[in-house]
């Protein structure tokens, strides 16, 4: 199948070719015809599957007729980065048209956005907070909205935007087409979808889980050794672009500074940064100025960089959904990717939850030659329960952008065991968690 089979205006087809799109993704194949018919849709798909074009192309087709310089399509997104990404896609696809797209979000001056609205636009991509500000000030008229899109709805729920979404709904016409896209469906989001969608068509692409093009591995390590382990991994294994997730803003900033001192081309991305600095970090990562981006979860859904070859969870995510969205930054557009997660003692329950979603155990690995400070027995080998992450290239492999190599994947062998006596079992249970791993396999 190709895009020519969709009944789209020739100017839109020109935009598709200009964007470099060739074959529709599965969600585009299923969603575009439904949206063109004017039906409401509930789209469920993993990140990186082409959801933006799935709703943007039919919207542009609708805008080939009707008035100009009037807000006719409203797209609500949870983060500034995602809003900019959607707007860029819209601008690229509508390059041959007179359609204008503007973004509305906080963290930047309000006056330029107000001026842009006064000049007129057909598509507004907005974050909830700033949009409500402009509504309250009478600076935006949503009475002409024909299509409402809620993108990454589950993330908006995670960020506490659900009450804001319900307030926004009061300012758009009841008679409209609503397109609801999400990667996961927690109860709150399912209830919201039930409230705002009319006889929707559900489009679901695969399981709501990380893409099959991503391989997964766990690296058990105490918190105090994470930075050293990360440096050892980066020194040993070259890759193109690496996205590292941390739990806090402070840790993201500190870790980026540590990597910078080691000579890596790295930037941080976290919520306390001004919008222009955040955009600079994303653009630099996208165009190759930076090889490593250290980010908090704010970036998990706002980075569209197809060449991210590896995601490293420096800190375990708090939920399985967060893991899914972090990992969704690699293995995009049918490319392969790797997901490495540092695992502390208290992370076992989350690991088990992730493994249930993946449908199989995640391989445990250790970095050969790294000093775990007694966390592992010195003689421990892959045959005793861990696959080995072996050196591939020398220092600064990331910065040198060497071709990606593969970690040796050694499956743990079956180890014959003899029954433990009760005293021996008690002594083993009293040992630190990391030492118990050898006995548990």
C-alpha positions in Angstrom: 0.0 0.0 0.0 1.1 3.6 -0.6 -0.2 7.0 0.1 -1.5 7.5 -3.4 -4.4 5.1 -2.5 -5.8 7.7 0.0 -8.2 10.3 -1.5 -6.0 13.3 -0.6 -5.6 16.6 -2.4 -2.5 16.7 -4.8 -1.0 19.4 -2.6 -1.1 17.1 0.3 0.5 14.3 -1.7 3.3 16.8 -2.6 3.8 17.4 1.1 3.9 13.7 1.8 6.7 13.3 -0.8 8.5 16.3 0.6 8.4 14.7 4.1 10.0 11.6 2.7 7.1 9.3 3.5 6.8 6.3 1.3 4.7 3.5 2.8 2.0 4.2 5.4 2.5 2.7 8.8 -0.1 0.3 10.2 -1.9 2.9 12.2 -1.9 5.3 9.2 -3.4 2.5 7.0 -6.2 1.9 9.5 -6.8 5.4 10.8 -6.6 7.7 7.8 -9.7 6.2 5.9 -11.8 6.3 9.1 -10.9 9.9 9.9 -11.5 10.9 6.3 -15.1 9.6 6.7 -15.6 12.0 9.6 -15.8 9.3 12.3 -14.5 9.7 15.8 -11.5 7.5 16.5 -9.8 5.9 19.5 -6.3 5.3 18.3 -4.1 3.0 20.4 -0.5 2.5 19.4 3.0 2.5 20.6 5.0 5.7 20.3 7.0 6.1 17.1 4.3 4.4 15.0 3.3 7.4 12.9 0.3 8.7 14.9 0.9 12.3 14.0 0.5 11.9 10.3 -2.4 9.5 10.9 -4.5 12.4 12.1 -2.8 15.3 10.4 -3.3 14.2 6.8 -7.1 13.9 7.1 -7.2 17.2 8.9 -5.4 18.9 6.0 -7.8 17.2 3.6 -10.7 18.8 5.5 -9.0 22.2 5.4 -8.8 22.2 1.6 -12.4 23.5 1.7 -13.9 26.1 3.9 -12.8 29.4 5.5 -9.2 30.4 6.1 -7.6 32.1 9.1 -10.1 30.6 11.5 -9.2 28.0 14.1 -10.8 24.9 12.7 -8.6 22.2 14.2 -7.3 22.1 17.8 -4.7 19.6 18.8 -3.9 19.3 22.5 -0.6 17.8 23.6 1.0 17.4 27.0 4.4 18.9 26.5 5.9 21.8 24.6 8.3 19.5 22.8 5.5 17.3 21.5 3.5 20.4 20.4 6.4 21.7 18.4 6.9 18.3 16.8 3.3 18.1 15.8 3.4 21.6 14.4 6.5 20.9 12.4 4.9 17.8 10.9 1.8 19.9 10.0 3.9 22.7 8.4 5.9 20.1 6.4 2.8 18.3 5.1 0.9 21.5 4.3 3.8 23.2 2.6 2.0 23.5 -0.7 -1.2 24.8 1.0 -2.2 28.1 2.5 -2.9 26.4 5.8 -1.2 28.0 8.8 -0.3 26.2 12.0 0.7 27.9 15.3 1.7 26.6 18.7 0.5 27.7 22.1 2.3 26.7 25.3 3.7 28.1 28.5 7.3 28.9 29.4 7.7 31.5 26.6 6.3 35.0 26.1 2.5 35.2 25.5 2.6 38.2 23.2 4.0 36.4 20.1 1.3 33.7 20.4 -1.5 36.3 20.8 -0.2 38.2 17.7 -0.1 34.9 15.7 -3.7 34.2 16.7 -4.8 37.7 15.7 -3.2 37.2 12.3 -5.2 34.0 11.9 -4.5 30.2 11.7 -6.4 27.1 10.8 -4.6 24.7 13.1 -3.6 25.4 16.7 -1.4 22.9 18.6 -1.6 23.7 22.3 -0.6 22.6 25.8 -3.6 22.8 28.3 -2.3 25.4 30.7 -1.5 28.2 28.2 -4.5 27.4 26.2 -6.8 27.9 29.2 -5.0 31.2 29.9 -5.7 32.5 26.4 -9.3 31.3 26.6 -9.8 33.1 29.9 -8.4 36.3 28.4 -10.6 36.1 25.3 -7.5 35.8 23.1 -8.6 32.7 21.2 -11.9 31.7 19.7 -12.6 28.0 19.6 -16.2 28.3 18.4 -15.3 27.2 14.9 -13.3 24.1 15.8 -14.4 21.2 13.6 -11.8 18.6 14.7 -10.4 18.1 18.2 -7.4 15.9 18.7 -6.1 14.7 22.1 -2.7 13.3 21.6 -0.8 11.3 24.2 -3.9 11.5 26.4 -2.5 9.1 28.9 0.5 11.3 29.5 -1.8 14.3 30.0 -3.5 12.3 32.7 -0.1 11.5 34.3 0.8 15.2 34.4 -2.5 16.1 36.1 -4.1 17.7 33.0 -7.3 15.8 33.1 -9.3 18.6 34.8 -7.9 21.1 32.3 -9.0 18.9 29.4 -12.5 18.8 30.7 -12.5 22.6 31.0 -11.3 23.0 27.5 -14.0 20.7 26.2 -16.6 23.3 27.4 -15.2 25.8 24.9 -15.3 23.7 21.7 -18.5 22.9 19.8 -20.4 19.8 20.8 -20.8 18.9 17.2 -17.2 18.1 16.1 -15.0 15.2 15.1 -12.8 14.0 18.0 -9.7 12.0 17.5 -8.3 10.5 20.7 -4.8 9.0 20.6 -3.0 7.2 23.4 -0.3 4.6 23.9 -1.9 3.2 27.0 -5.4 3.1 28.5 -5.5 3.6 32.3 -9.0 3.8 33.8 -9.1 7.6 33.9 -8.3 7.8 30.2 -10.8 5.1 29.3 -13.5 7.0 31.2 -12.6 10.3 29.4 -12.7 8.6 26.0 -16.1 7.2 26.8 -17.4 10.7 27.7 -16.1 12.6 24.6 -16.2 10.2 21.8 -19.3 9.5 19.7 -19.6 6.0 18.3 -15.8 5.8 17.8 -13.9 3.4 15.7 -11.1 1.8 17.7 -7.7 1.3 16.0 -5.2 -0.6 18.0 -1.8 -1.6 16.6 -0.3 -4.5 18.5 0.0 -4.7 22.2 0.4 -1.6 24.3 4.0 -2.4 25.0 7.4 -1.5 23.7 8.0 -2.1 20.0 9.2 -5.5 19.0 12.2 -3.9 17.2 13.7 -3.1 20.7 15.9 -5.5 22.6 15.9 -5.2 26.4 18.5 -5.9 29.1 18.9 -5.2 32.8 22.1 -4.2 34.6 21.9 -4.8 38.4 24.0 -2.2 40.1 23.9 -0.3 43.4 22.9 3.3 43.1 26.4 4.6 44.1 28.0 2.8 41.2 25.6 3.9 38.4 27.7 6.8 37.1 30.9 4.6 36.9 28.9 1.8 35.2 27.5 4.2 32.7 30.9 5.5 31.8 32.2 2.0 31.4 29.3 1.1 29.1 29.8 4.2 26.9 33.5 3.5 26.7 33.1 -0.1 25.6 30.2 0.0 23.2 29.9 2.6 20.4 26.5 3.8 19.2 25.1 6.7 17.3 22.7 8.5 19.6 22.0 7.6 23.2 19.0 8.9 25.3 19.5 8.5 29.0 16.6 8.9 31.4 16.9 10.0 35.1 14.2 10.3 37.8 15.0 13.9 38.8 15.9 17.2 37.2 18.9 17.6 39.4 20.3 14.2 38.5 19.8 14.8 34.8 21.8 18.1 35.1 24.5 16.5 37.2 24.9 13.5 35.0 25.2 15.6 31.9 27.9 17.7 33.5 29.8 14.5 34.4 29.6 13.1 30.9 30.7 16.5 29.5 33.8 16.5 31.7 34.6 13.1 30.2 34.6 14.5 26.7 31.2 13.4 25.5 29.0 15.6 23.4 26.0 15.7 25.7 23.1 17.9 26.6 20.6 17.9 29.4 16.8 18.2 29.0 14.7 18.9 32.1 11.7 21.0 33.2 13.6 23.8 34.9 15.2 24.9 31.6 13.9 27.8 29.6 12.0 26.8 26.5 14.7 28.1 24.1 17.3 26.0 25.9 15.1 22.9 25.8 14.5 23.3 22.1 18.2 23.9 21.6 19.0 20.6 23.3 16.5 18.7 21.3 17.6 20.3 18.0 21.2 19.6 18.8 20.4 16.0 19.6 18.4 15.6 16.4 21.0 17.2 14.1 24.0 15.4 15.6 25.6 18.2 17.6 25.1 16.1 20.7 25.4 12.3 20.8 23.9 11.9 24.2 20.8 13.5 25.7 20.2 13.1 29.5 16.5 13.7 30.2 13.7 13.4 32.7 10.4 11.9 31.7 9.2 15.2 30.3 11.1 14.2 27.1 9.8 10.7 26.8 7.0 11.7 24.4 8.4 14.8 22.8 11.5 13.6 21.0 11.1 12.4 17.4 14.6 11.3 16.4 14.5 8.1 14.3 18.2 7.4 14.9 18.2 6.9 18.7 19.9 3.6 18.8 19.9 3.1 22.6 17.8 4.2 25.6 19.4 3.8 29.0 17.2 4.0 32.0 19.7 5.3 34.5 16.9 5.2 37.1 14.1 2.7 36.9 10.8 4.3 35.8 8.0 4.5 38.3 5.4 2.7 36.1 5.3 0.2 33.3 3.6 2.9 31.1 6.6 5.2 31.8 8.9 2.4 30.7 6.9 1.9 27.5 7.2 5.6 26.6 10.9 5.9 27.4 11.7 2.9 25.3 9.5 4.2 22.6 12.2 6.7 21.8 14.3 3.9 20.2 13.4 1.3 17.6 11.3 3.8 15.7 10.2 3.7 12.1 11.0 0.0 11.9 14.6 0.5 13.0 16.2 -1.7 15.7 17.1 -0.3 19.1 18.4 -1.3 22.5 17.0 -0.6 25.9 19.3 -0.9 28.9 18.0 -0.4 32.4 20.0 0.0 35.6 18.4 -2.1 38.3 18.6 -1.5 42.1 17.5 -3.9 44.9 14.1 -2.2 45.3 13.3 -2.4 41.6 12.4 -6.0 41.5 8.6 -5.5 41.7 8.7 -3.0 38.8 11.0 -5.4 36.8 8.4 -8.2 37.3 5.6 -5.9 36.0 7.7 -4.9 33.0 8.4 -8.6 32.2 4.7 -9.4 32.4 4.0 -6.8 29.7 6.9 -8.0 27.6 5.8 -11.5 28.0 9.2 -12.9 28.8 12.1 -12.5 31.3 14.5 -9.6 30.6 18.1 -10.7 30.4 20.4 -9.7 33.3 23.8 -8.5 32.2 27.1 -7.3 33.7 29.9 -5.3 32.1 33.0 -7.3 31.8 36.0 -5.8 33.6 33.9 -3.4 35.7 34.7 -3.3 39.4 31.3 -3.8 41.1 33.0 -3.4 44.5 31.9 -6.8 45.8 28.4 -6.5 44.4 29.2 -9.6 42.3 31.5 -12.5 43.1 34.8 -12.0 41.3 34.5 -15.3 39.6 30.9 -14.8 38.5 30.3 -15.6 34.8 27.5 -15.7 32.3 27.0 -19.4 33.0 26.1 -18.5 36.6 23.2 -16.2 35.7 24.4 -13.2 33.7 25.1 -12.5 30.1 28.2 -10.5 29.6 28.5 -7.0 28.1 31.9 -7.2 26.5 34.2 -4.3 25.3 33.9 -3.4 21.7 35.9 -0.2 21.2 38.0 2.2 23.2 37.1 5.3 25.0 34.8 8.0 23.6 33.2 5.4 21.2 30.0 7.4 21.3 31.7 10.7 20.5 33.6 9.1 17.7 30.3 7.8 16.3 31.7 4.4 15.4 29.4 1.8 13.8 27.1 0.2 16.3 28.2 -3.2 17.5 26.5 -5.9 19.4 26.7 -7.0 23.0 27.5 -10.7 23.5 24.2 -12.4 24.5 25.1 -15.5 26.5 22.1 -17.4 27.7 22.5 -18.7 31.3 23.2 -22.4 31.4 21.3 -24.7 33.7 23.3 -25.1 36.9 22.9 -28.3 38.9 22.2 -27.6 42.5 22.0 -29.6 45.7 19.4 -29.1 48.4 20.4 -26.3 50.9 20.4 -27.0 54.5 18.2 -24.7 56.7 21.2 -22.9 58.3 22.8 -22.3 54.8 19.6 -21.0 53.5 19.3 -18.6 56.4 22.9 -17.3 55.9 22.2 -16.7 52.2 19.1 -14.7 53.0 21.1 -12.5 55.3 23.6 -11.7 52.6 23.2 -8.5 50.6 20.8 -8.6 47.7 23.6 -8.4 45.0 25.4 -11.4 46.5 22.3 -13.4 46.7 21.9 -13.2 42.9 24.6 -15.7 42.4 22.7 -18.3 44.5 19.4 -17.5 42.8 20.7 -17.6 39.3 
